[in-house]
Amino acid sequence: VDVEGHEQQVLRGAKELLASRRIRDIVFEEHQNYPTPTTTLLEDSGYAVFRIHRRLLTPEILPADSRVPRSTWEPTSFVATRE
């Protein structure tokens, strides 16, 4: 989901899909520091949220509240999963 700051509105529109557990994984960008309204919405819907940290050769999955510095030039990517 990459809708330039409107991720929460998109996910609110998918409320029935989220509640029915028909979506297992969601990758989205976030412009704010964790926790955000979007991450809270997903966690309240039963998802575990993790941060995707960009590394030179491979991405790294971190806890959403990791203290590893975020990029200063692009939004942070997250993955929300039921698995």
C-alpha positions as CSV (number, residue, x, y, z in Angstrom):
1,V,0.0,0.0,0.0
2,D,1.6,3.2,-1.1
3,V,-0.9,6.0,-1.2
4,E,1.2,8.9,0.0
5,G,0.0,9.3,3.5
6,H,-3.6,7.9,3.0
7,E,-2.8,4.3,4.1
8,Q,-5.2,4.5,7.1
9,Q,-8.1,5.6,5.0
10,V,-7.4,2.7,2.5
11,L,-7.3,0.2,5.4
12,R,-10.5,1.6,6.9
13,G,-12.2,1.0,3.6
14,A,-10.9,-2.6,3.8
15,K,-12.3,-3.1,7.3
16,E,-14.5,-6.1,6.3
17,L,-11.6,-7.8,4.5
18,L,-9.3,-7.3,7.6
19,A,-12.0,-8.6,10.0
20,S,-12.7,-11.6,7.9
21,R,-9.0,-12.5,7.9
22,R,-8.9,-12.7,4.1
23,I,-5.7,-10.6,3.9
24,R,-2.6,-12.3,5.5
25,D,0.1,-9.8,4.8
26,I,0.2,-6.0,4.1
27,V,3.3,-4.0,3.2
28,F,2.9,-0.3,3.6
29,E,4.9,2.9,4.0
30,E,4.6,5.2,6.9
31,H,5.8,8.8,7.2
32,Q,5.4,9.1,10.9
33,N,7.3,7.4,13.8
34,Y,5.8,4.2,15.3
35,P,3.1,3.9,16.7
36,T,0.8,5.6,14.2
37,P,-2.9,5.5,13.6
38,T,-2.2,3.0,10.7
39,T,-0.1,0.6,12.8
40,T,-2.6,0.8,15.7
41,L,-5.5,0.1,13.3
42,L,-3.7,-3.0,12.0
43,E,-2.6,-4.2,15.5
44,D,-6.2,-3.8,16.7
45,S,-7.3,-5.9,13.8
46,G,-5.0,-8.8,14.9
47,Y,-1.9,-8.1,12.9
48,A,1.7,-8.1,14.1
49,V,3.6,-5.1,12.7
50,F,7.3,-5.2,11.8
51,R,9.6,-2.6,10.3
52,I,11.5,-3.3,7.1
53,H,15.0,-1.9,7.4
54,R,16.8,-1.4,4.2
55,R,20.4,-2.8,4.2
56,L,23.0,-2.8,1.5
57,L,22.4,-6.4,0.3
58,T,19.2,-7.5,1.9
59,P,16.2,-6.2,3.9
60,E,16.0,-6.9,7.6
61,I,12.8,-7.3,9.6
62,L,12.9,-5.5,12.9
63,P,10.4,-4.9,15.7
64,A,8.1,-2.0,14.7
65,D,9.5,0.1,17.6
66,S,13.2,-0.7,16.8
67,R,15.7,2.0,17.8
68,V,17.7,1.4,14.6
69,P,17.7,4.8,12.9
70,R,15.1,5.3,10.1
71,S,16.0,6.8,6.7
72,T,15.9,10.5,6.6
73,W,15.1,10.8,2.9
74,E,12.3,8.2,2.4
75,P,9.3,6.9,4.4
76,T,9.8,3.7,6.4
77,S,8.3,0.5,5.1
78,F,6.4,-1.9,7.4
79,V,4.9,-5.3,7.0
80,A,1.8,-6.4,9.0
81,T,1.1,-10.1,9.1
82,R,-1.2,-12.6,10.7
83,E,1.5,-15.3,10.4
